[in-house]
């Protein structure tokens, strides 16, 4: 990334505005193109409102994002699930399970994401930045409640409109989220020594997915 563009991204207020506008756009998309106001619609829309608020109240970063992998790539990951459930994408598919299972996965994932945002408080970000690292609350059971929640909720979306293209999008999404988490963890461990010990004890879900290759685990 050009140095001048990097400096723009580093500007705290501009970063707040960019993140808030990103989610305001998707709120507008839901209002304009998804007229069915079900309980799940409200749950997801309120979640996006939490994201907007989290951006507006977040504190300056201790370590800023640098380069394409830390600045742009996370936004690609965050936007990819909309290819399954947002106009004008949303490839047609068939219901692969009982509707209650698909809706339950969407709701569970959304609740995990919301719990992660609440626990982060003033540290929420899409880009790979380091603020105050959370290891309490829901973070006692999963290092990445929002990433895990997005995988669970997007699985529900996939099963509600299953086809091979949607499955391929979901598999790509899983890979990108794992890569994104790895980029973020290496950055955090380089700034917060105790994070390596935390990552060796807490996985993506309880003990599954622990990491023993980060510095500071001793």
Helices and strands as residue ranges (DSSP letters): H 3-10, H 12-33, H 39-57, H 67-71, H 73-80, H 82-85, H 99-120, G 121-123, G 137-140, H 145-160, H 164-191, H 194-201
